[in-house]
Amino acid sequence: MSPLSAFRRRIPAPDGMSWPHVVIIGGGFAGANAALELRDARVRVTLIDRNIYKTFQPLLYQVATGGLNPGDVTMVLRGLSRKAPNLRVRQGDVVGVDPQRRIVSVEEGGAQTQQIAFDHLIIANGISANYFGTTGARRHAMPMYTRQDATAIRDRIFAELERSTRSDPDDFLHVSIVGGGATGVEVAGALADFRRDELMTMYPELDERVLQIRILQRGKDILKQFEDQKLRDYAADELRERGVELSTGQGVKAVGYDFVVLADDTVLESDITIWAAGTGPEKRVSEWGLPVTGHGALAVEETLQVKGHPGIYAAGDIASLDEPLAQLAQPAIQTGVHAARMVRAEVEGQSLRPFHYTNLGEAATIGRRAAIVVAPGEVAITGTAGWFAWLGIHVMKLMGGRNRRAVTMNLISLYAARSRHQPNPVTGNVDSMRAAREFTEHSNRRRFGPGHQG
């Protein structure tokens, strides 16, 4: 026997194969925390996700704007086994659920779909970008919901900036962010900070005005999740001070290659359109024979059990309670933990309990030395203190010491004093040659810029 084996905890124990089998679909905030909550239960846990990693989505905007590495905000799901030795992780795409036969169908790349039987099921596969039927949005807008989305946006921004160095000096790069929630505000603020602190050092041949940043918000205010109008106004003022244009009161009804069309038919130039306007469940969930709401989410009891289906629970954004929760990390974490506790209660013969959400406050960052944190009791913190509070909250939510250290050091370095800051954005596959070819090839679709044909 290897000397290392003495240090390894091998769970399930010899009798563990007879333990009830819990399948968790999705390794996000809800699924990962559900798996950890079951670490001491006498159950076998299989966590299925199409990726082998968990993404910390609140910091994806930093990946999209070159502030953080993708690895800084992702953690390998198999690392959860260190704390949950009864957990097994399986990479695959769940394509079906049979609640009567209690089987999950998983596409794993083989010739046949794999059938995985379960005694208890926690569905926590989250949601994806929702374009609300907007013409051209699926083709031309860039969503920002996954790690791949964020890196695609980052590489597109830097490719277009490189192309701009060889283009007409009056051909500005217009970035439109559809949606004025936390994601849209954070992307706009980070881009504005990059323009102010790094652009001219990296691209001295460009005019600072080359990067035009605009938020398109259907409502009259940004950051509607904050009830205090003063906080919304504070965020708007900070963005405007950074040179971000706020276009409010008009939704987007069409997206083209280099333009967006507003509800009143106004056409605005938009070389890169980032979609941060909303999300929704995947359509396949409605085919699983489980009750869904009008928005496609799973209808659950107050215990988080899917209505009419004992032993099957939903957690995170896919779960729809009678009183809806915000699509944020904390509700996902808490529902994931509660769903796991209800599974454990079933296994141990205990009664189920209703879920009660504990509001731990809300936070959003606007940029360097500007953030909003509303703590329990409606205590609001803004400015530099708010930014450090925001940083502390997000670092503590990260899973894994390496991620916490990397994010803390990188963000402090990124937002250090401007006189000592050395521009060093994270980049990937920046292909400005391809961007230039596409710019030319789309001349018949462009409405703006040199050589366009309207």
C-alpha positions, 0 to 999 in steps of 0.5 A: 500500500502506498504510504500516501494512502494513509492520508487519504479519506476514502468515502463512501465507506465499504458500506457506502455504496448502499447509501442513498444516491443524491444527484446535483445538477449544476456546480454554481453557487447553489450546487456547490454549496449543496454538495458541501452541506451534504459532506457529513451525510450518509449519502453518495453525492454526484455533481454533474456540470458541463464544465469542470470548474465553478465560476465566481460570476460577480467578478466576471466583469473584471475578466471581461475588462482585462483586470483578472485572469479567468483562473482567478475567478474559477475553481475546479469542482473536484477540489470540493472533494477535499471537504466533501469526500462523499462527492463525485464530480462528473462532467457532462451535459444534462439533457433530460430528467425522468422524475417518474423513473428517477433517472437523469440523462447525461450527454458525455460525448459517447455514442449513447446518453448515460442514464444516472439513477437517483434517490434524491435530486437537486436541480441547480443548473442556473440560467443563461442569457435571455435576449427577450426576442430582440432582433439581431441580439443573439447574432450580434450582441455579446452576452456576459454570463459565463467565463467563455463569454467574458474572455470573448468580450475581453479579446474582442475589445483589445482586438478592436483597439489594436485595429483602431491604431491602424484606422482612421483617427476619427473612427472611434470604438463605441461600446454599448452595454445593454442593461443598467444593473450591477453587471452593466454598471461594473463593466462600464466602470471598469472600462472607464477606469481602463480608459483613464488609467491605462489606455494612453500608456498602452496606445499612445497613438490613439486619442483618449476619446477613441473608446466611447462607453455607453449604458442603455437602460430601459428604465429611468434609473440604473441599479434599480436593486437599490431602493434609495434614490440617492444611491442610484444618483450617486452611481450615475454621477460617478459614471458620468464623471468617468465619461460614461454616457447614460442612455435611459428610458428607452429599451433596445429593439434591434442589434446590428453589426455596428449599431443598436436601434432603440424603442423610439427608432433612434439608431446609435453606433455600437461596434461592440454590444455587450448584453447585460439586460437579463437572463432566463432558464434554458428551454430544455428544463420545460421538457423534463416533466416538472412544473414550470412557471410562465418564465420557465423556472421550476415551481417549488414549494416553500421547502424548495421541493419541486411541486408535486415531486417528493425528493426532487428539489430546485435551488438557485436561479432555476427555482421559483418561489411564490415570493421571488428572490433576486438572481444574486449569489447569496440567494443561490447559496442559501437555497442550495444549502437549504435544499441539501438540508431537506435531502438530509432530513428525508434521509434521516426521517425528519420533517421538512422545513420552509426556506427563509431567506436572510438578506445580508445586504447588496453591493455593486462597484462602479470603479476605482474608489467608488462602490455601494454596499448596503449592509443589513439594517439599510446601512449604506457605505459608498466611496473608498470605504464602500470599495474596500467593503465590496472587495472584502465581501467578494473575496470572502465568497470565493471558494479556495485560498488561492482564488482569494489571494490572487483576486485580492492582490490583483485588484489592489494592484489594479486599483493602486495609486495611479502614479505607481500603477503599471498597465498590465491587462490580462489578454488572450487571443487578440486577433486584430487582423481578423477584426480588420478583415471582418470590419471590411467584409461587413461594409454592406452591413455597417451603418457607421465608420469609413467605407460603410454603405448604410 
